[in-house]
Amino acid sequence: MFFASLITTLLLSARELGNPEQYPADASSHLLDEYDFIVVGGGTAGSVVASRLSEVPGWNVLLIEAGDNPPLASDIPAMSISLHKSDMDWQFRTEPQEGAGQGLRHQRNNWPRGRALGGSSAMNGMLYFRGMKGDFDEWAAAGNDGWSYDEVLKYFKKSEDFRPTANEKDLQMFYHGSGGPLTVQRTESPNLARALLSAAKEAGYNELDDINGPSQLGFALLHVTIINGTRCNAAKAYLGPAKNRKNLHVLKKSEVTRIIIDPISKDAKIVEFKSPDDRLHQVQIKKEVILSAGTINSPHLLMLSGIGPEAHLKEFGIKVIKDLKVGENLQDHFLFPGSLHSIRKPENLQSNPLSFLDASYEYLTRRTGALTDPGATVSGFIKTKFALGSRPDIQIMFFVIPANNTDAAAMFGDALGLTKETILSLQEMSKEGDVVMSIPLLCRPSSKGKIQLRSSSPSDYPKIYAGYLTSTQDVDTMLEGINATTRIMETDVMKGRDARREKLIVNSCQELVFDTKSYWECMLRNIGGTGFHAVGTCKMGPSSDPEAVVDPKLRVHGVKRIRVADASIMPLIISTPTYATTIMIGEKAADMIKMDWLE
């Protein structure tokens, strides 16, 4: 009887989960020859830009997306890790480097990126962090007029439909918006999350009411983009309400190959793309093309179109339209997953097929329970002794692998690129109890990397040189972050849950004395890696900045009718995860485009 009920519920629920009617239909059958605006990439920022531009009835807008609608699993918060290495993931990988990633498979970091409407917002952890006031004020101080915190806050609020819980009614609503497209609310907090918050407080850190309020120094329960137990991605939020607009056309499963630019006038004329049948097509640009293809694909497309470092483009026989530092300035939050504790008094003593069926049934019938858990529900920001100024320099995330859930341990380890031996040791830990991964992230790394062409073919992924830990200060700061996780996990609160330090098996570090500086540096350089927040490869800056690719209005320097609007324009990485800020960039970009063309 239970299984019959489960199957019936699943069939009914599937009408809502992964429902294609949440998204615009494909426009390939009625494509125009020319559009006022062509947006390349229907991801986090591109969904925002296309939706906002199509609010002007007299403008025809084309959005070109390489992927399709997100799959059903994308809607279920607890399934986000399963989307890594799936068909909706570009499956980028970094090039091997000395001094970092030495203990990963093939010494390469996996860089998952969303290849679907909604982009990475359809597969990320749904965590909503805005960045810190000092981050944006630093952008403005570098000559990026209009990008100070006070000037961008309105775009964060414009995008947001904040839904406070009963305990959040007293939050300073000055910092939040209501009625915007993107639903933001606090995660359901299991008992362990509350215990971790208490442990951080016992260790001497502040407890914050609002991680997106006036201060981020301290720990808090997190805000996420989840509505009624399902993921609220950027395409659902922005393109869904716009899907019936006659002036918005969306092409799916179509890859842009280059922008054709007049070499004399430096005027962008045509967007070339490949349809699902591998045929090349061209569409005319009437007003502008906006690249929102992301930190990897936006610089890749610019270089294929003749905009980039002159000597590098000439290596591949690409005619140079404009010599700019495209692909440089690559920054990413560095993450370390090796500070582990098992909780011998776990939340749930058993994890078995029947309990998964119970969780599935609860989710499908009520949209509540374990499958609504994004994996991380509490986080905080701290200042180490190396921090300069008022901003924290380390974020600590807590990710919990439930007791006996060896599948979750394997999936998480695989996403991080860990070897089979290391994953096996993580699985063995989970048999002892809940495994708490206390993960420090480097807020503002000094180390930088770059993206370069692999060939002149659009189908060849570019080379990603992450450049992790090339700065000794980054190493020292991360070691302080590891020490902070230890202080939190060894408080009386966590001792009361029988928290025990665990040692992850990493072959290169096994001979070193555990819990020494040399041991942790070895571990950092072996299994530390991407925080999944790469930015900066189409750097925003004034014309006086020799490294700038776009100006403060996001127009490509020295070329007409091309803008870039995505995380690649960040001149300096913000101190927090980048999802919310990428939405803000899309909102501000659309506003600036409207101001330029409507006036």
VEXVEXMI-225465 format. One line per 3 residues: for each residue x, y, z of C-alpha. Coordinates in Angstrom, 2 decimals. Example, Ala and Ser with C-alpha at 12.3 -4.5 7.8 and 13.67 -1.06 7.14 Angstrom:
BEGIN
12.30/-4.50/7.80; 13.67/-1.06/7.14
***
This chain:
BEGIN
0.00/0.00/0.00; 2.83/2.39/0.92; 4.67/1.81/-2.36
1.50/2.27/-4.44; 0.87/5.54/-2.63; 4.49/6.60/-3.18
4.30/5.91/-6.92; 1.00/7.79/-7.25; 2.43/10.74/-5.36
5.57/10.68/-7.49; 3.56/10.82/-10.70; 1.46/13.72/-9.43
4.47/15.53/-8.04; 6.42/15.20/-11.29; 3.93/17.56/-12.89
5.38/20.28/-10.69; 9.01/19.18/-10.28; 11.00/19.82/-13.44
7.87/21.15/-15.14; 8.92/22.62/-18.53; 6.04/25.08/-18.32
8.04/26.98/-15.69; 10.33/28.16/-18.52; 9.95/29.88/-21.90
9.46/27.63/-24.93; 12.21/27.26/-27.52; 12.02/29.88/-30.29
14.01/28.12/-33.01; 10.94/27.76/-35.25; 10.26/31.50/-35.40
13.66/33.15/-35.10; 14.06/36.68/-36.44; 16.96/37.83/-38.61
17.74/40.74/-36.26; 17.21/41.58/-32.60; 17.65/44.79/-30.66
19.47/42.91/-27.92; 21.07/39.47/-27.94; 21.96/37.98/-24.56
24.51/35.17/-24.69; 23.97/32.72/-21.83; 20.70/32.04/-20.02
22.36/31.52/-16.65; 22.30/33.44/-13.39; 22.92/36.93/-14.81
21.66/36.29/-18.35; 18.20/35.32/-17.11; 18.00/38.63/-15.26
19.24/40.75/-18.17; 16.97/39.16/-20.78; 13.90/39.38/-18.57
14.48/43.01/-17.62; 15.25/44.17/-21.19; 12.10/42.48/-22.49
10.07/44.65/-20.10; 10.39/47.33/-22.81; 7.65/46.31/-25.30
9.36/47.95/-28.27; 12.56/45.92/-27.92; 13.04/42.46/-29.40
15.30/40.37/-27.16; 16.97/37.06/-28.01; 18.46/34.86/-25.27
20.77/32.08/-26.47; 21.45/29.21/-24.05; 23.74/26.22/-24.67
21.70/23.94/-22.41; 18.06/22.97/-21.99; 15.60/23.32/-19.12
17.06/22.06/-15.81; 16.23/18.43/-14.97; 13.79/17.37/-12.25
16.62/16.74/-9.76; 17.57/20.41/-9.94; 14.35/21.34/-8.15
15.11/19.17/-5.09; 17.48/21.05/-2.74; 19.26/17.98/-1.34
20.07/16.73/-4.85; 22.37/19.58/-5.89; 25.61/17.58/-5.53
24.17/14.88/-7.82; 24.08/17.44/-10.64; 27.87/17.68/-10.71
29.24/15.80/-13.75; 25.71/15.44/-15.12; 24.48/16.52/-18.57
23.66/19.97/-17.19; 27.25/20.54/-16.03; 29.86/21.98/-18.40
32.34/19.77/-16.49; 35.29/22.14/-16.70; 38.55/21.08/-15.04
41.60/23.11/-14.12; 45.07/22.44/-15.48; 47.47/20.67/-13.06
49.66/23.07/-11.07; 52.53/22.85/-8.62; 51.72/23.44/-4.98
47.96/22.84/-5.13; 45.62/19.99/-5.95; 48.42/17.46/-5.66
46.21/14.82/-4.03; 43.21/15.20/-6.34; 42.42/12.88/-9.23
44.76/13.79/-12.10; 45.81/16.77/-9.93; 42.91/18.76/-11.34
39.99/20.60/-9.74; 36.47/19.99/-10.98; 34.84/23.31/-11.85
31.12/22.54/-12.23; 29.13/25.17/-14.12; 25.46/25.06/-15.07
24.69/24.25/-18.69; 20.93/24.91/-18.57; 18.49/27.76/-18.21
19.35/29.28/-14.86; 22.99/28.29/-15.29; 24.82/27.62/-12.06
21.84/28.91/-10.06; 20.11/25.68/-11.15; 22.80/23.46/-9.58
24.52/25.45/-6.81; 23.98/25.25/-3.05; 21.25/27.96/-3.16
23.07/29.95/-0.45; 22.28/33.66/-0.51; 25.19/35.88/0.58
25.51/39.42/-0.71; 29.10/40.33/-0.06; 30.29/42.97/2.35
30.09/46.75/2.27; 33.86/47.03/2.00; 33.92/44.77/-1.06
31.81/47.10/-3.17; 33.31/50.28/-1.76; 36.69/48.87/-2.85
35.36/48.47/-6.39; 34.17/52.08/-6.41; 37.47/53.37/-4.99
39.26/51.77/-7.96; 37.37/54.06/-10.34; 34.19/52.04/-10.85
31.66/54.81/-10.35; 28.21/53.61/-9.37; 29.37/50.37/-7.76
29.71/51.36/-4.09; 27.68/49.41/-1.53; 25.17/52.20/-1.06
24.65/52.34/-4.84; 24.26/48.59/-5.46; 22.13/47.79/-2.39
18.99/48.85/-4.25; 19.62/46.19/-6.90; 19.99/43.47/-4.29
16.70/44.61/-2.80; 15.02/44.92/-6.20; 15.77/41.28/-6.98
14.66/39.94/-3.60; 11.40/38.60/-2.23; 12.55/38.14/1.36
10.28/35.99/3.49; 11.26/36.30/7.15; 10.44/33.54/9.59
8.58/34.27/12.82; 11.93/34.73/14.57; 13.14/37.22/11.96
10.36/39.79/12.12; 12.64/42.21/13.94; 15.40/42.14/11.31
16.43/45.45/9.84; 14.24/45.31/6.73; 16.21/48.24/5.33
18.61/45.58/4.06; 15.96/43.43/2.38; 13.47/43.67/-0.45
10.01/42.20/-0.89; 8.07/41.39/-4.02; 11.14/40.83/-6.20
11.53/37.78/-8.47; 13.96/35.80/-6.28; 12.56/34.14/-3.14
14.96/34.31/-0.18; 14.27/32.74/3.21; 16.01/31.06/6.11
16.74/27.36/5.95; 15.03/24.92/8.25; 17.59/24.36/10.99
18.14/20.86/12.38; 19.31/20.50/15.98; 22.91/20.01/14.86
22.90/23.40/13.12; 21.75/25.04/16.36; 24.49/23.19/18.23
27.13/24.43/15.78; 25.87/27.97/16.24; 26.14/27.58/20.02
29.63/26.10/19.64; 30.80/29.08/17.59; 29.43/31.38/20.28
31.23/29.39/22.99; 34.45/29.73/20.97; 34.11/33.52/21.19
32.37/34.45/17.95; 29.28/36.61/17.58; 25.90/35.15/16.73
24.26/37.21/13.99; 20.54/37.67/13.43; 21.08/38.31/9.73
24.05/37.16/7.63; 23.03/39.79/5.04; 22.56/42.61/7.52
24.89/45.48/8.47; 27.70/43.18/9.68; 28.91/39.73/8.64
31.47/39.24/11.42; 30.11/36.20/13.25; 27.92/33.14/12.64
24.31/32.77/11.59; 21.69/30.45/10.18; 21.68/30.90/6.43
19.39/32.37/3.82; 18.66/30.32/0.72; 16.75/30.68/-2.55
14.17/27.98/-1.85; 10.41/28.36/-2.19; 7.91/25.79/-0.92
10.70/23.23/-0.55; 11.98/23.60/-4.12; 14.90/25.48/-5.66
14.17/28.98/-6.92; 16.75/29.39/-9.70; 17.30/32.56/-11.72
15.48/31.27/-14.80; 12.39/30.30/-12.81; 12.45/33.62/-11.01
13.05/35.89/-14.00; 12.25/34.05/-17.24; 9.21/32.20/-15.92
7.11/35.35/-15.44; 8.35/36.66/-18.84; 7.74/33.46/-20.82
4.66/34.74/-22.65; 6.16/38.04/-23.78; 6.07/38.17/-27.58
9.28/40.24/-27.68; 11.39/37.67/-25.80; 12.73/34.71/-27.76
14.78/31.98/-26.08; 16.99/29.57/-28.01; 17.95/26.39/-26.15
20.69/23.84/-26.88; 22.41/26.46/-29.06; 26.06/27.39/-28.55
27.41/30.79/-29.53; 30.69/30.36/-31.40; 31.80/33.97/-31.89
30.76/37.58/-32.33; 31.57/39.04/-35.74; 33.02/42.53/-35.34
33.85/45.03/-38.08; 37.67/45.33/-37.90; 37.62/48.98/-39.02
34.76/50.46/-37.01; 35.17/47.98/-34.09; 31.40/47.57/-34.24
29.78/44.27/-33.21; 27.52/43.19/-36.08; 26.56/39.53/-35.85
26.26/36.72/-33.33; 27.13/33.31/-34.76; 25.77/30.19/-33.07
25.55/26.45/-33.57; 22.13/24.78/-33.41; 21.54/21.27/-31.99
22.04/19.77/-35.47; 25.57/21.30/-35.57; 24.67/23.83/-38.27
26.00/27.40/-37.99; 23.55/30.31/-37.99; 23.92/34.07/-37.78
21.68/36.73/-36.28; 22.12/40.49/-36.64; 22.71/42.82/-33.68
20.61/45.98/-33.92; 21.61/47.63/-30.64; 23.87/45.46/-28.41
25.06/41.98/-27.56; 25.43/41.21/-23.86; 27.77/38.38/-22.85
26.46/36.62/-19.74; 28.20/33.32/-20.41; 30.11/33.27/-17.12
33.66/33.56/-15.85; 34.95/30.83/-18.19; 32.84/31.16/-21.32
32.60/34.96/-21.56; 36.39/35.46/-21.90; 36.55/32.39/-24.15
34.03/33.94/-26.56; 35.72/37.34/-26.49; 39.06/35.77/-27.41
37.51/33.68/-30.20; 36.02/36.95/-31.50; 39.38/38.75/-31.59
39.25/40.56/-28.25; 42.04/39.54/-25.88; 45.82/39.54/-25.33
47.30/40.26/-28.76; 50.24/37.84/-28.62; 48.03/35.03/-27.30
45.41/35.47/-30.04; 48.07/35.51/-32.73; 49.36/32.14/-31.49
46.11/30.66/-32.80; 45.78/32.75/-35.96; 42.91/34.84/-34.61
42.66/38.33/-36.12; 43.05/40.86/-33.30; 40.23/43.39/-33.00
41.25/44.79/-29.61; 44.22/44.00/-27.36; 42.78/43.62/-23.84
43.66/41.53/-20.77; 40.79/39.11/-21.32; 41.12/35.93/-19.24
43.51/37.48/-16.71; 42.64/38.38/-13.09; 41.03/34.98/-12.36
40.12/34.69/-8.67; 38.33/31.99/-6.68; 37.62/31.29/-3.04
39.98/28.53/-1.94; 38.27/25.82/0.10; 39.62/23.12/2.42
37.43/20.05/3.14; 39.80/18.15/5.43; 38.88/19.41/8.92
36.52/16.63/10.01; 34.75/15.48/13.15; 32.40/12.57/13.66
29.42/13.11/15.95; 28.90/9.88/17.89; 25.48/11.11/18.98
24.08/11.77/15.51; 20.76/13.32/14.49; 19.59/10.04/12.96
21.14/6.75/13.97; 20.15/4.94/10.79; 20.44/5.76/7.12
18.98/2.99/4.98; 16.81/2.52/1.87; 13.60/2.63/3.90
14.51/5.92/5.60; 15.27/7.37/2.15; 11.83/6.25/0.97
10.31/7.89/4.03; 12.16/11.13/3.24; 11.10/10.91/-0.41
7.47/10.37/0.52; 7.53/13.30/2.95; 9.10/15.52/0.32
6.72/14.52/-2.46; 3.61/14.90/-0.30; 4.51/17.95/1.77
7.75/19.44/0.33; 9.34/19.16/3.78; 11.96/17.00/5.43
15.49/15.89/4.64; 15.28/16.48/0.89; 14.72/20.22/1.44
18.13/20.45/3.15; 20.70/22.23/0.93; 23.53/20.64/2.95
24.83/23.76/4.69; 22.59/25.62/7.13; 25.03/27.59/9.30
28.12/29.61/8.42; 30.17/32.49/9.67; 32.98/34.92/8.96
36.02/35.47/11.16; 39.11/37.67/11.24; 42.47/35.97/11.56
45.62/37.75/12.72; 46.41/38.37/9.05; 43.20/40.29/8.33
43.64/43.86/7.12; 41.01/46.44/7.98; 37.54/45.64/9.23
36.57/42.80/6.92; 36.83/39.11/7.85; 39.31/37.08/5.81
37.96/33.54/6.42; 34.50/32.08/5.98; 33.65/28.83/7.77
30.95/26.60/6.32; 29.59/23.51/8.06; 28.52/20.66/5.81
27.07/17.52/7.39; 27.20/14.00/5.94; 24.51/12.00/7.78
25.50/8.91/9.72; 25.82/5.76/7.60; 25.13/7.66/4.39
28.12/6.35/2.49; 26.52/7.32/-0.83; 26.43/10.98/0.21
30.06/10.77/1.34; 31.08/9.29/-2.02; 29.10/11.86/-3.99
30.56/14.78/-2.06; 34.11/13.44/-2.29; 33.75/12.81/-6.01
32.50/16.37/-6.58; 35.65/17.66/-4.87; 37.86/15.44/-7.03
39.14/13.33/-4.13; 40.84/10.02/-4.91; 39.19/6.64/-4.28
41.36/6.04/-1.19; 40.39/9.38/0.34; 36.70/8.89/-0.44
36.79/5.44/1.14; 38.17/6.90/4.37; 35.37/9.50/4.36
32.80/6.74/3.92; 34.28/4.79/6.84; 33.98/7.88/9.04
30.28/8.19/8.23; 29.75/4.75/9.76; 30.81/6.21/13.13
28.21/9.00/13.16; 27.32/12.25/11.45; 30.43/13.70/9.82
30.79/17.46/10.23; 33.04/19.00/7.59; 34.18/22.35/9.02
35.22/24.05/5.81; 37.31/27.23/5.84; 37.21/29.35/2.69
39.66/32.12/1.85; 37.57/35.28/1.48; 39.92/37.40/-0.62
42.85/35.37/-1.98; 46.03/37.12/-3.09; 46.71/34.29/-5.55
45.34/34.75/-9.06; 45.08/32.62/-12.17; 44.08/33.02/-15.81
42.08/31.48/-18.62; 43.68/30.90/-22.02; 42.66/29.39/-25.32
43.39/25.74/-26.00; 42.80/26.25/-29.72; 40.85/28.49/-32.09
37.95/26.01/-32.12; 34.87/27.03/-30.09; 34.30/23.38/-29.16
37.66/23.08/-27.37; 37.35/24.13/-23.73; 39.82/26.83/-22.68
42.70/26.12/-20.32; 42.00/27.09/-16.71; 45.07/27.97/-14.65
43.61/28.44/-11.16; 46.82/29.68/-9.53; 45.81/28.49/-6.05
48.15/29.06/-3.06; 50.84/30.87/-5.05; 50.84/33.43/-2.22
52.31/32.39/1.15; 49.84/34.72/2.85; 46.99/32.63/1.46
48.54/29.51/3.00; 49.07/31.18/6.38; 45.52/32.54/6.45
44.04/29.15/5.59; 46.06/27.51/8.39; 44.51/30.01/10.80
41.11/29.09/9.40; 41.75/25.41/10.15; 42.74/26.32/13.72
39.47/28.21/14.12; 37.43/25.19/13.02; 39.22/23.11/15.65
38.40/25.61/18.41; 34.72/25.50/17.48; 34.49/21.73/17.24
36.31/21.16/20.54; 33.97/23.29/22.66; 31.91/21.82/25.49
28.84/22.03/23.26; 30.37/19.66/20.72; 31.99/17.46/23.37
28.45/16.96/24.66; 27.67/15.37/21.31; 30.78/13.21/21.51
32.49/15.01/18.62; 35.78/13.33/17.71; 38.55/14.55/15.44
38.95/12.37/12.36; 41.91/11.93/10.05; 41.25/11.77/6.33
43.51/9.40/4.42; 45.64/11.36/1.95; 48.63/9.30/0.88
51.09/12.18/0.45; 50.54/13.39/4.03; 50.31/10.10/5.91
53.93/10.14/7.12; 53.61/13.60/8.72; 52.68/14.09/12.37
48.94/14.69/12.57; 47.69/18.15/13.60; 51.01/19.95/13.03
51.56/22.95/10.78; 53.47/20.85/8.24; 50.67/18.27/8.21
47.95/20.84/7.55; 49.96/22.63/4.87; 50.47/19.28/3.15
46.72/18.63/3.34; 45.94/22.13/2.02; 48.18/21.61/-0.99
46.81/18.13/-1.65; 43.04/18.29/-1.27; 42.21/22.00/-0.99
40.72/23.59/-4.07; 37.83/25.43/-5.63; 35.20/27.21/-3.58
33.08/27.20/-6.79; 33.12/31.01/-7.04; 35.48/31.92/-9.89
35.31/35.57/-11.01; 37.28/38.38/-12.58; 38.30/37.31/-16.11
36.64/40.30/-17.83; 37.72/42.81/-15.22; 35.71/46.00/-14.77
37.71/49.20/-14.53; 38.13/52.69/-15.96; 40.09/53.27/-19.18
43.10/54.24/-17.05; 43.29/50.66/-15.70; 45.58/48.66/-18.03
44.01/45.37/-16.86; 40.38/46.42/-17.42; 38.27/44.69/-20.07
34.97/46.52/-19.48; 34.19/50.00/-18.19; 31.92/50.72/-15.19
28.92/50.52/-17.54; 30.16/47.04/-18.52; 30.95/48.07/-22.12
34.01/46.39/-23.61; 36.78/48.99/-23.88; 37.46/50.13/-27.43
34.70/48.05/-29.03; 31.15/49.16/-29.79; 27.92/47.41/-28.84
29.32/44.64/-26.63; 28.82/44.45/-22.89; 29.65/41.75/-20.37
27.27/41.15/-17.46; 28.19/38.25/-15.18; 30.64/37.30/-12.41
33.59/37.73/-14.78; 33.41/41.53/-14.45; 34.22/41.59/-10.72
37.53/43.47/-10.39; 38.15/41.89/-6.97; 36.38/38.85/-5.62
33.84/39.61/-2.92; 34.30/38.11/0.55; 31.27/35.79/0.33
29.79/33.31/-2.16; 28.99/35.09/-5.42; 25.47/33.97/-6.41
23.51/36.95/-5.05; 26.06/39.44/-6.37; 25.84/37.92/-9.86
22.06/38.50/-9.74; 22.75/42.09/-8.67; 25.15/42.56/-11.61
22.40/41.41/-13.98; 19.92/43.86/-12.45; 22.32/46.80/-12.60
23.44/45.94/-16.14; 19.85/45.90/-17.41; 19.19/49.24/-15.71
22.27/50.85/-17.30; 21.34/49.50/-20.75; 17.83/50.90/-20.40
19.18/54.29/-19.34; 21.55/54.42/-22.32; 19.01/53.46/-24.97
15.76/54.91/-23.64; 17.31/58.33/-23.10
***
